[in-house]
Amino acid sequence: METTDIIKPENLVYKKPALLKDVAMHYCPGCSHSTVHKIICEVIEEMGAEEYAIGVAPVGCAVFAYNYIDVDMIEAAHGRAPAVATAIKRLQPDKLVFTYQGDGDMAAIGTCEAIHAANRAENIAMIFINNAIYGMTGGQMAPTTLLGQKTATTPYGRRVDLNGYPLAISPLIAQLDGSCYVTRQSVHTPAAVRKAKAAIRKAFENSMAGKGTSLVEIVATCNSGWKLSPVEANKWMEENMFTKYPLGDLKNV
């Protein structure tokens, strides 16, 4: 029996998106990925884009995104999602093409692809999950890891003299002429989820309107990699991540 069979439409607060497959997710409890998956599905449904949306996910925690989001999905080599998305969009410009990438992907092995896709003004949307760590492979330092942050490979904290500075991808993309929309959001509160959903909707609409490249960075948690509870991870993110990676629009053309 459907939820709407027993609840009047005017009283229905929430229902599971039809595009979110009914399978158990592999993400750790408290992980931000599952929430972002949900709002991606909601946006695609609300746009009526189920039949022409194509997602590209590379290696990383989101490697199984195709198992959860019920649209056409392509698996890309680590870091190569923007290059694959470029080919798809150029060959099929009527499709809604988006990438779904982590910081170990976009801010490390795939930095070149992301920057050059935006510089070429490819009409794609890039969704970038920044949790400041390599979550999938054991919690190692990522390019986005904060100064002083402890990881599996920086047990005493990240140091400038040894590891350099944290890499902020969004400002790099924002200064390129080919980018039309760059924003940082999060999903740690209901209000933040609504803002993140609106940002993803705008990025998808830009893609279909041919305005250039959009980047939606989601500042996220990795409570398993950070060795914190989900509640503690959200608090740590607010107190530390938002200082280095403040939320809000960086570019909106």
C-alpha positions as a Markdown table, in Angstrom:
| # | Residue | x | y | z |
|---|---|---|---|---|
| 1 | Met | 0.0 | 0.0 | 0.0 |
| 2 | Glu | 1.3 | 3.4 | -1.0 |
| 3 | Thr | 1.7 | 6.1 | 1.7 |
| 4 | Thr | -0.7 | 8.3 | -0.2 |
| 5 | Asp | -3.4 | 5.6 | 0.1 |
| 6 | Ile | -3.6 | 6.2 | 3.9 |
| 7 | Ile | -2.6 | 9.9 | 4.2 |
| 8 | Lys | -4.4 | 12.7 | 2.5 |
| 9 | Pro | -2.1 | 14.6 | 0.0 |
| 10 | Glu | -2.5 | 17.9 | 2.0 |
| 11 | Asn | -1.2 | 16.1 | 5.2 |
| 12 | Leu | 1.7 | 14.4 | 3.5 |
| 13 | Val | 4.9 | 15.9 | 4.8 |
| 14 | Tyr | 7.5 | 13.6 | 3.1 |
| 15 | Lys | 7.7 | 10.5 | 0.9 |
| 16 | Lys | 10.6 | 8.6 | -0.4 |
| 17 | Pro | 11.7 | 9.7 | -3.9 |
| 18 | Ala | 10.7 | 7.2 | -6.6 |
| 19 | Leu | 14.1 | 7.4 | -8.1 |
| 20 | Leu | 15.8 | 6.4 | -4.9 |
| 21 | Lys | 16.1 | 2.6 | -5.2 |
| 22 | Asp | 14.8 | 0.5 | -2.4 |
| 23 | Val | 18.2 | -1.0 | -1.5 |
| 24 | Ala | 20.4 | -0.8 | 1.6 |
| 25 | Met | 23.1 | 1.8 | 1.3 |
| 26 | His | 26.7 | 1.0 | 2.0 |
| 27 | Tyr | 27.4 | 4.4 | 3.4 |
| 28 | Cys | 28.3 | 4.7 | 7.1 |
| 29 | Pro | 25.5 | 5.8 | 9.5 |
| 30 | Gly | 25.5 | 9.6 | 9.6 |
| 31 | Cys | 27.2 | 10.0 | 6.3 |
| 32 | Ser | 26.2 | 13.0 | 4.2 |
| 33 | His | 26.2 | 11.1 | 0.9 |
| 34 | Ser | 22.8 | 9.4 | 1.4 |
| 35 | Thr | 21.1 | 12.8 | 2.1 |
| 36 | Val | 22.6 | 14.2 | -1.1 |
| 37 | His | 21.5 | 11.2 | -3.1 |
| 38 | Lys | 18.0 | 11.8 | -1.8 |
| 39 | Ile | 17.8 | 15.4 | -2.9 |
| 40 | Ile | 19.3 | 14.6 | -6.3 |
| 41 | Cys | 16.5 | 12.2 | -6.9 |
| 42 | Glu | 13.9 | 14.7 | -5.7 |
| 43 | Val | 15.3 | 17.4 | -8.0 |
| 44 | Ile | 15.3 | 15.1 | -11.1 |
| 45 | Glu | 11.8 | 14.0 | -10.4 |
| 46 | Glu | 10.6 | 17.6 | -9.9 |
| 47 | Met | 12.2 | 18.6 | -13.1 |
| 48 | Gly | 10.6 | 15.7 | -14.9 |
| 49 | Ala | 14.1 | 14.7 | -16.1 |
| 50 | Glu | 14.0 | 11.0 | -15.3 |
| 51 | Glu | 14.2 | 9.9 | -18.9 |
| 52 | Tyr | 17.1 | 12.2 | -19.9 |
| 53 | Ala | 19.3 | 12.5 | -16.8 |
| 54 | Ile | 22.7 | 10.9 | -16.9 |
| 55 | Gly | 25.0 | 10.8 | -13.9 |
| 56 | Val | 28.7 | 10.1 | -13.9 |
| 57 | Ala | 30.4 | 8.7 | -10.7 |
| 58 | Pro | 34.1 | 7.8 | -10.4 |
| 59 | Val | 36.0 | 5.9 | -7.7 |
| 60 | Gly | 35.5 | 6.8 | -4.1 |
| 61 | Cys | 32.8 | 6.5 | -1.5 |
| 62 | Ala | 30.2 | 7.3 | -4.2 |
| 63 | Val | 31.4 | 4.5 | -6.5 |
| 64 | Phe | 28.1 | 2.7 | -6.1 |
| 65 | Ala | 25.9 | 5.7 | -6.8 |
| 66 | Tyr | 24.4 | 3.9 | -9.8 |
| 67 | Asn | 23.0 | 1.3 | -7.3 |
| 68 | Tyr | 20.9 | 3.9 | -5.6 |
| 69 | Ile | 19.8 | 6.6 | -8.1 |
| 70 | Asp | 17.5 | 5.1 | -10.7 |
| 71 | Val | 18.7 | 7.1 | -13.8 |
| 72 | Asp | 21.2 | 6.3 | -16.4 |
| 73 | Met | 24.6 | 6.2 | -14.7 |
| 74 | Ile | 28.2 | 5.8 | -16.0 |
| 75 | Glu | 31.2 | 4.7 | -13.9 |
| 76 | Ala | 34.3 | 6.7 | -14.7 |
| 77 | Ala | 37.9 | 6.1 | -13.8 |
| 78 | His | 39.2 | 7.9 | -10.7 |
| 79 | Gly | 39.1 | 11.6 | -11.3 |
| 80 | Arg | 37.8 | 11.4 | -14.9 |
| 81 | Ala | 34.1 | 12.1 | -14.4 |
| 82 | Pro | 34.2 | 15.6 | -15.9 |
| 83 | Ala | 35.9 | 14.3 | -19.0 |
| 84 | Val | 33.4 | 11.5 | -19.4 |
| 85 | Ala | 30.5 | 14.0 | -18.7 |
| 86 | Thr | 32.0 | 16.3 | -21.4 |
| 87 | Ala | 31.8 | 13.6 | -24.0 |
| 88 | Ile | 28.2 | 12.7 | -23.1 |
| 89 | Lys | 27.0 | 16.2 | -23.1 |
| 90 | Arg | 28.7 | 17.1 | -26.4 |
| 91 | Leu | 27.3 | 14.0 | -28.1 |
| 92 | Gln | 23.8 | 14.4 | -26.5 |
| 93 | Pro | 23.3 | 18.0 | -25.7 |
| 94 | Asp | 19.6 | 17.4 | -24.8 |
| 95 | Lys | 20.6 | 15.3 | -21.8 |
| 96 | Leu | 20.9 | 16.5 | -18.2 |
| 97 | Val | 24.5 | 15.5 | -17.4 |
| 98 | Phe | 26.0 | 15.7 | -13.9 |
| 99 | Thr | 29.0 | 14.3 | -12.1 |
| 100 | Tyr | 29.1 | 13.2 | -8.4 |
| 101 | Gln | 32.6 | 13.4 | -7.0 |
| 102 | Gly | 34.4 | 13.4 | -3.6 |
| 103 | Asp | 37.3 | 15.6 | -2.5 |
| 104 | Gly | 39.8 | 12.8 | -3.0 |
| 105 | Asp | 38.6 | 12.7 | -6.5 |
| 106 | Met | 38.0 | 16.2 | -7.7 |
| 107 | Ala | 40.6 | 17.9 | -5.5 |
| 108 | Ala | 43.3 | 15.4 | -6.1 |
| 109 | Ile | 43.6 | 13.0 | -9.1 |
| 110 | Gly | 40.8 | 14.7 | -11.0 |
| 111 | Thr | 41.7 | 18.4 | -10.4 |
| 112 | Cys | 42.8 | 18.8 | -14.0 |
| 113 | Glu | 39.6 | 17.4 | -15.5 |
| 114 | Ala | 37.4 | 19.6 | -13.3 |
| 115 | Ile | 39.3 | 22.8 | -14.0 |
| 116 | His | 39.6 | 22.3 | -17.7 |
| 117 | Ala | 35.9 | 21.2 | -18.1 |
| 118 | Ala | 34.9 | 24.5 | -16.4 |
| 119 | Asn | 37.4 | 26.5 | -18.4 |
| 120 | Arg | 35.8 | 25.1 | -21.6 |
| 121 | Ala | 32.3 | 26.1 | -20.2 |
| 122 | Glu | 31.1 | 22.5 | -20.6 |
| 123 | Asn | 27.3 | 22.5 | -19.9 |
| 124 | Ile | 27.5 | 20.0 | -17.1 |
| 125 | Ala | 26.8 | 20.2 | -13.3 |
| 126 | Met | 29.5 | 18.9 | -10.9 |
| 127 | Ile | 28.4 | 17.9 | -7.4 |
| 128 | Phe | 31.4 | 17.9 | -5.1 |
| 129 | Ile | 31.3 | 16.2 | -1.7 |
| 130 | Asn | 34.0 | 17.7 | 0.5 |
| 131 | Asn | 34.6 | 15.9 | 3.8 |
| 132 | Ala | 38.3 | 16.7 | 4.1 |
| 133 | Ile | 39.4 | 13.1 | 4.1 |
| 134 | Tyr | 39.9 | 10.0 | 2.0 |
| 135 | Gly | 36.9 | 8.1 | 3.4 |
| 136 | Met | 36.8 | 5.0 | 1.2 |
| 137 | Thr | 40.4 | 3.9 | 1.6 |
| 138 | Gly | 40.9 | 4.3 | 5.4 |
| 139 | Gly | 40.8 | 7.9 | 6.4 |
| 140 | Gln | 44.0 | 9.3 | 4.9 |
| 141 | Met | 44.8 | 13.0 | 4.4 |
| 142 | Ala | 43.1 | 14.6 | 1.4 |
| 143 | Pro | 44.0 | 17.8 | -0.4 |
| 144 | Thr | 41.1 | 19.4 | 1.5 |
| 145 | Thr | 42.2 | 18.2 | 5.0 |
| 146 | Leu | 42.4 | 21.1 | 7.4 |
| 147 | Leu | 45.6 | 22.4 | 9.0 |
| 148 | Gly | 46.1 | 20.5 | 12.2 |
| 149 | Gln | 43.5 | 17.9 | 11.3 |
| 150 | Lys | 44.5 | 14.3 | 12.3 |
| 151 | Thr | 44.1 | 11.6 | 9.8 |
| 152 | Ala | 45.5 | 8.1 | 9.2 |
| 153 | Thr | 48.5 | 9.6 | 7.4 |
| 154 | Thr | 48.8 | 12.8 | 9.6 |
| 155 | Pro | 48.4 | 11.3 | 13.1 |
| 156 | Tyr | 49.8 | 14.6 | 14.6 |
| 157 | Gly | 47.8 | 16.9 | 12.4 |
| 158 | Arg | 48.4 | 18.4 | 8.9 |
| 159 | Arg | 51.4 | 20.6 | 8.7 |
| 160 | Val | 52.1 | 23.4 | 6.2 |
| 161 | Asp | 55.8 | 22.6 | 5.9 |
| 162 | Leu | 55.2 | 18.9 | 5.2 |
| 163 | Asn | 51.8 | 18.7 | 3.6 |
| 164 | Gly | 51.1 | 22.2 | 2.3 |
| 165 | Tyr | 47.8 | 24.1 | 2.6 |
| 166 | Pro | 44.2 | 22.8 | 2.2 |
| 167 | Leu | 43.1 | 23.1 | -1.4 |
| 168 | Ala | 39.9 | 25.1 | -1.9 |
| 169 | Ile | 38.4 | 23.9 | -5.2 |
| 170 | Ser | 35.4 | 26.2 | -5.5 |
| 171 | Pro | 37.3 | 29.5 | -5.6 |
| 172 | Leu | 39.5 | 28.0 | -8.3 |
| 173 | Ile | 36.5 | 27.1 | -10.4 |
| 174 | Ala | 34.7 | 30.3 | -9.7 |
| 175 | Gln | 37.4 | 32.5 | -11.3 |
| 176 | Leu | 37.2 | 30.6 | -14.6 |
| 177 | Asp | 35.2 | 32.3 | -17.3 |
| 178 | Gly | 33.4 | 29.1 | -18.3 |
| 179 | Ser | 31.8 | 28.6 | -14.9 |
| 180 | Cys | 28.4 | 30.1 | -14.4 |
| 181 | Tyr | 27.4 | 29.0 | -10.9 |
| 182 | Val | 29.6 | 28.0 | -8.0 |
| 183 | Thr | 28.2 | 27.5 | -4.5 |
| 184 | Arg | 29.0 | 25.8 | -1.2 |
| 185 | Gln | 26.2 | 24.2 | 0.8 |
| 186 | Ser | 25.8 | 21.5 | 3.4 |
| 187 | Val | 23.1 | 19.0 | 4.6 |
| 188 | His | 23.6 | 19.1 | 8.4 |
| 189 | Thr | 20.2 | 20.6 | 9.2 |
| 190 | Pro | 16.8 | 20.6 | 7.5 |
| 191 | Ala | 17.3 | 24.3 | 6.4 |
| 192 | Ala | 20.7 | 23.4 | 5.0 |
| 193 | Val | 19.2 | 20.5 | 3.1 |
| 194 | Arg | 16.6 | 22.8 | 1.5 |
| 195 | Lys | 19.3 | 25.2 | 0.4 |
| 196 | Ala | 21.5 | 22.4 | -1.0 |
| 197 | Lys | 18.5 | 21.1 | -3.0 |
| 198 | Ala | 17.8 | 24.5 | -4.4 |
| 199 | Ala | 21.5 | 24.8 | -5.4 |
| 200 | Ile | 21.4 | 21.4 | -7.2 |
| 201 | Arg | 18.2 | 22.4 | -9.0 |
| 202 | Lys | 19.8 | 25.6 | -10.2 |
| 203 | Ala | 22.9 | 23.8 | -11.4 |
| 204 | Phe | 20.8 | 21.3 | -13.3 |
| 205 | Glu | 18.8 | 24.0 | -14.9 |
| 206 | Asn | 22.0 | 25.9 | -15.9 |
| 207 | Ser | 23.2 | 22.7 | -17.6 |
| 208 | Met | 20.0 | 22.4 | -19.7 |
| 209 | Ala | 20.0 | 26.1 | -20.5 |
| 210 | Gly | 23.6 | 26.0 | -21.9 |
| 211 | Lys | 25.0 | 28.5 | -19.5 |
| 212 | Gly | 28.3 | 26.7 | -18.8 |
| 213 | Thr | 29.7 | 24.7 | -15.9 |
| 214 | Ser | 28.1 | 24.7 | -12.5 |
| 215 | Leu | 29.7 | 23.4 | -9.3 |
| 216 | Val | 27.8 | 22.6 | -6.1 |
| 217 | Glu | 30.2 | 21.8 | -3.3 |
| 218 | Ile | 28.7 | 20.0 | -0.3 |
| 219 | Val | 30.7 | 20.5 | 2.8 |
| 220 | Ala | 30.2 | 17.1 | 4.4 |
| 221 | Thr | 31.1 | 14.9 | 7.3 |
| 222 | Cys | 33.0 | 11.6 | 7.5 |
| 223 | Asn | 32.3 | 10.5 | 11.1 |
| 224 | Ser | 33.9 | 7.1 | 10.5 |
| 225 | Gly | 37.1 | 8.7 | 9.1 |
| 226 | Trp | 37.1 | 11.5 | 11.7 |
| 227 | Lys | 36.5 | 8.9 | 14.6 |
| 228 | Leu | 33.4 | 10.8 | 15.8 |
| 229 | Ser | 29.8 | 10.1 | 16.3 |
| 230 | Pro | 27.4 | 11.5 | 13.7 |
| 231 | Val | 26.3 | 14.2 | 16.1 |
| 232 | Glu | 29.9 | 15.1 | 17.1 |
| 233 | Ala | 30.9 | 15.1 | 13.4 |
| 234 | Asn | 28.2 | 17.7 | 12.5 |
| 235 | Lys | 29.4 | 19.9 | 15.4 |
| 236 | Trp | 33.1 | 19.5 | 14.4 |
| 237 | Met | 32.2 | 20.4 | 10.8 |
| 238 | Glu | 30.3 | 23.6 | 11.9 |
| 239 | Glu | 33.2 | 24.6 | 14.2 |
| 240 | Asn | 36.1 | 23.8 | 11.9 |
| 241 | Met | 35.1 | 23.1 | 8.3 |
| 242 | Phe | 32.9 | 26.1 | 7.8 |
| 243 | Thr | 35.7 | 28.5 | 8.7 |
| 244 | Lys | 37.9 | 27.2 | 5.9 |
| 245 | Tyr | 35.0 | 26.4 | 3.5 |
| 246 | Pro | 32.3 | 29.0 | 4.3 |
| 247 | Leu | 28.8 | 28.3 | 2.9 |
| 248 | Gly | 27.1 | 30.4 | 0.3 |
| 249 | Asp | 27.3 | 31.3 | -3.4 |
| 250 | Leu | 30.8 | 32.1 | -4.8 |
| 251 | Lys | 29.5 | 32.9 | -8.3 |
| 252 | Asn | 26.1 | 33.2 | -9.9 |
| 253 | Val | 26.0 | 34.5 | -13.5 |
